[in-house]
Amino acid sequence: MDQPEDIQSNLPLTEVSYLILVSLAPAARHGYAIMKDVRLLSDDRVQLSTGTLYGALKRLLEQGWISRSNDLEPDGTARVRKAYCLTNLGRSVLKAEIERLDNLVAAAHKRAFGESI
């Protein structure tokens, strides 16, 4: 499937950006939840430091791929927590990257094993 040039020009994604976008695909998450989910998604291979996570989130916000909202703590205290979610553009970028990776894997299977997946 052809993607707009502006989306294609952002591919391939870094592994950290990819995993963060995948983490946010089902629902908005707070920073700590993203860190835990990325670790789970990568089978403990990628363990984001706080600095790496928030640097990546800042970049994704600047690119318009995610947005941030402020939520009050569940107990009603005044402390505000930041939640992040995918934007429509971010979802399109993630979809394009998944399609790109699917094509790479299919080509590798065909070449290495003579099979299509």
MOKAWO-V947233 format. One line per field, one symbol per residue. ss: DSSP state (h for helix, s for strand, l for the rest). A space follows every 50 residues. Layout:
BEGIN
ss=???
END
This chain:
BEGIN
ss=llllhhhhllllllhhhhhhhhhhhlllsshhhhhhhhhhhllllllllh hhhhhhhhhhhhhllssssssslllllllssssssslhhhhhhhhhhhhh hhhhhhhhhhhhhllll
END
